Amino acid sequence: MWGGLLLSVGLLFIIVRLYVENVVSIAVILFWTATLVLLVATFVFLVLWWRRVYDGKATSWALVVTVPFAAVGSLVSYWLLEPPMQGVLEPAKAALAADGIGALTPFLTPLILQILGAVASFILLIGSVAFCAANVSAALIESRAWGARWLWRFVFWTGRWTTGRGVVVVFVVLAVLAAFSASGLAAEWIVNVQENVRGTTPAV
């Protein structure tokens, strides 16, 4: 049991170290993924308008939810570098360069929460791309558009998992989690809870 615990702690430190060393690349990837989501959504709107597919208006309203998700992705990519609260990236980099991986201990909580926000945002953006792809391929199949129909069917079935009724709820939860964690608000809340607990603990 202790061996597994030590291995988990060591792996946690390695993940945080890799995040601190590569956070700029992670932020750039998230930003361009968010941009891709917007481009795909725009393409979907143009196809629906051009083909005038059956029930195209309803599909358009379903797709418009991807725009705020892409906005969340862009915000998270910025907050990974400059969070409005609990910004510890620069001190963590300096401590890592000066004293090695063990110096990251005081910064673990906000950094782990930022990693959680980045992961949630990335899942959200990939899901949004699949959501757009499934809807546009469905529109192309319905309108018997140009191109190989088997290709549109393949694209639709690849992203079909995003067309369920509960998927949008999951997307909203991911968006809130990403913004709450990456902005530093979650770390700030944890610090406030810890201070309140210490303040209410009776002295022995």
N, C-alpha and C positions, 0 to 999 in steps of 0.2 A: 504493500500500500504506500509506504514512504517513498519507494523507488518511483512509482507512478506519479506521486505528487511532485517529487523533485523534477522528474522529466517534464511534467506539465508546466511548472514554473520556468524551467529553462527554455522550453519552447515558446512560452509567452514572452519572455525577454527577447528572444531572437526575432519574433514577429514584430514586436514594438521597435526593435532596432532597425529592422528592414524598412518598416514604415517611415521612421524618422529620416533614414538615408534616402528614401525614394519618394517622399511625399509630393515633390514637384511633379514627377512623372505621373503619379496616381491622379493628381489634380488635373493635369492636362488630358489624360485619358477620359476622366469623368466629363470634362467640359466638351470634348469632341463627341462623346457618346450622346450627351444631351443635345448637341447640335444636330447629330444624325437623327435623333427622335423628331426634332422639329422639321427636318427636311422630309422625312418619310411621311409625317402627318400632312405636310403641305402637298406632297405628291398624291396622297390619298384624296384630299379635297379636290384637287384638279381632275383626277380620274373620275370621281363621282359626278362632278359638274359636267365634264366633257361627255361621258357616256350616258348620263341621265338614267342611271340604273334604277331598278325597282326598289323602293324604300330607301333611296339614297339619302333623303333628308334625315331619317332616323339614324342611319349609320354615321352621318356627319356629326350629329350631336353626340354620338357615342365616342367618336374619335377626338372630339374637342377636349376631352379630359386629359389627353396626352400632353397638351400645351403646358398646363401648370406643373405636370410631372417633370417635363424638361426644364422648366424654370427652377424647380427644386434641385435638379441635378447640377445646373449652373451655379446656384448659390452654394451648394455643398462643395463643389470644386474650389470655389473661392474661400469658403470658411475653413477648408483643410489647411490653407496657408495663413489666413487672417481671421480666426474665429472672433466674434464680438465679445465672448466671455472665455475665461480660462485659457488664454493663449499661451501655451507653454512650449511651442515648437522650437523657437530660437534658444531659450535656456536649455532645453533638452539636447539640442544639437551641440551646444557648447559643452555641456556636461559629458556627453558621449565622447566628444573629441578629446576632452581633457583627462577623463578618469575611466573611460571604458564603459562597458554595458551595465555594470553595476550601478553607475551614477544615474541611471534612468528611473530608479526606484521611486523618488518623490513625484515623478511625472506620470506614473503608470496609469492612474485613473483617468485623467483627461485624454491621454493618448489612446488608451483602449477604447474609450467612448468615441473618439474620432474615427478609429478604425471601424467600429461598428456602424457609424454613420456612413462611411464610405462604402462599406459592403452593402448596406441597405439601399443606398442610392444607386449603386451599380446594378443590383438585382431589379430595382424599380425601372431603370432605364432600358435594360435588356428586355424586361417584360413588356414595356411600352412599345419597343420596336416590334416585338412579336405580335402584339395586339394590332398595331397598324398593318403589318404585313398580312395577318389573317383576314382583316376586314377588306383590304384592297384586293386581295386575291379572290375573296368571296364576291366582291363587286364585279371583278373581271369575269369570273365564271358565270355569274348571273346574266351579264350583258353579252356573253359570247364574244368577248373582246379578242383582238388580234393576239397572236402568239400561240404557243403550244398549250392546249388546255391541261395536259397532264402536269405542266410546270406550275400552273396556278393552283391545281389541286394539291401538289406537293407542298407549296408554300403555305396553303391554307391549313393542311393537316399538321405541318410543322409548328404553327402558332395556334392551333385550335385550343390548347390548354388555357389560353388567355381569354377565351370567349365565354366562360362560365359566368353566372350571375354574381358569384361572390368574389370574382377576381378584382373588380374595381375597389371593393372594400379592402382587400389585401394590399392593393396599390396605395390606397390612402394611408393605411397603417404604416407601410414602408416609408412613405413620404414624410409623415409626422416623425417617425423614428429617426430617419436620416437627418432632418432639420434639427430635431431636439438634441441629437448626439453631436453632430458636427459643429453646431453653433457654440458649444460649450455650456449651454443651458443645463444639460443633464449633469455635467460635472459641478456646476455652480449649485444646483439643487442638492447634490450629494454632500457638498461641503457645508451647506446651510443645515442639513439634517444632522450631520456629525457635530456641528457646533451647538445645535439645540440639545442634542443628547448629552453632550458634555456639560452644558449649562444646567441641565435638570438633574444630573447625577449627584446625589448627596455626598458630601465629603466624609471620609471615614476618620 
